[in-house]
Amino acid sequence: MTTRPDSTPELPSAGDYLIASKTCELKSLQYFLQMGRLVQCISNLVHGLQRERGASNVFLGSAGRKFAGERQDLIAESDRLKTEFGQALTEIHRDLTEHPVSSQLLNQIACALYSLDGLDELRQAVSARTITAVAAMEEYSRLVHNLIAVVFEAADTAVDPTIAGVLVAMVHLMNGKELCGQERAAGSAGFSAGHFDAALSRRMVHLFEAQERCFEVFTDFADPDSMSLWQELLAHDRELEIARLRRLASSVGPSVSKEPALAEKWFMLMTERIDGLKKVEESVEGCFHSRCVERFADARNSLAHQEALIASLDARKMTQPPVLVVCESATEANAASAADTENPANPASPAAGAFSASAISQHFGRSVLDLVQEQTRRLQQMSSELQSAREALEDRKVQEKAVLLLMKHRRINNDEAHRALRKLAMDQGKKLPETARALLAMASALK
């Protein structure tokens, strides 16, 4: 014989779910506060690996005659930064794995850690000079790419537009800086060897053009302080000398010799430029942290205020008779608008902006209704403001997918695929993201 419960569970109220909505928002902001240290450690580690990569390419390009000691010092610094990254990841590990917000973010962290596991083997190959400068550069670049992609996936999970915009600026600045680092490494290899072949010259052009596109997106989302540092960097005298060396590396034939002494000058100038980009990056990181702290404090105060308000309303006795409280329904509003168009004189036709209704306490209903509508409007506004940030991230994803598609079907490398995509865009008079989407759509249709 079964026994029936004495009472049925109480139905959660609108206030309960309103508080839950606010709590969810607060937890998301708390998550980004915790992610801040990890992002900073990734930024520092990437910078260290970029410096190590540049020294390794000079070392290999000069047949081991240059930068042997400097390279060992940079390896020690990269190891220190790698340890800091591991500590930051350990601190946030439980929150990342017990309450995951993105499977793609977790998978990308796994990719980054796997790449880091192969760093010692890469270094040994460089020391023994059993790897070419080009191959070493590609391995270092793959590792750096996997680390930056962690920040990219973190940006893709942001639900607050003020935080999302800063992260979009950061990830594109980091990508532009990485491309600048690759350009330093490629130029160092060519100048150290005393010549640039046609393939290396084309790569130099590609790296310059690609980083410029990244910096364009960065400037669209950067905060005023970071933009000021960026403009100072562009106005520096070394930019003119870097431009001259770029022309020297990219505008000549494969057999024209270069002065090997230019390698040190190129490396020094590009290192100064990358260090300048690092200062801009640190400014963006500071903005990211301050935005997270500010938004977290605002959300916590808002939650506390609404909890107190709803608790006071719950405590009041429902002495007033029930009344109808109306909530706008988009479906009914559209239907009403259509009915009014067909028969505007019909008094039975519901007015545009029709409402659904429920009978609850007048005082409580009106107060909660105001809070719910306020939260709805705020979330809609946030979603609208997030759109541009999401589009910037989506554009990058689409272009990367199109590049991979070209690499697979044409059996070409990454640089050649990027050039092919740019040529398609230029020939069609379209933007890169638009061309990439059309290419993916065509490939999908042909399957």
Buried (B, 14 or more C-beta within 10 A) or exposed (E): EEEEEEEEEEEEBBBEEBBEBBEEBBEBBBBBBBBBBBBBBBBBBBBBBBBBBBBBBBBBBBEBEBBEEBBBEBBEBBBEBBEBBBEBBEEBEEBBEEEEBEEEBBEBBEBBBEBBEEBEEBBEBBBEEEBBBBBBBBBBBEBBBBBBBBBBBBBBBBBBBBBBBBBBBBBBBBBBBBBBBBBBBBBBBBBBBBBBEEEBBBBBBBBBEBBEBBBEBBBBBBBEEBBEBBEEBEEEEBBEEBEEBBEBBBEBEEEEEBEBEBBBEBBEBBBBBBEBBBEBBBBBBBBBBEBBEEBBEEBBEBBEEBBEBBEEBEEEEEEEEEEEBEBEBEEBBEBBBEBBEEEEEEEEBBEBBBBEEEEBBBBBBBBBBEBBEEBBEEEEEBEEBBEBBBEBBEBBEBBBBBBEBBBEEEEBEBBBBBBBBBEBBEEEEBEBBBBBBBBBEEBEEEE
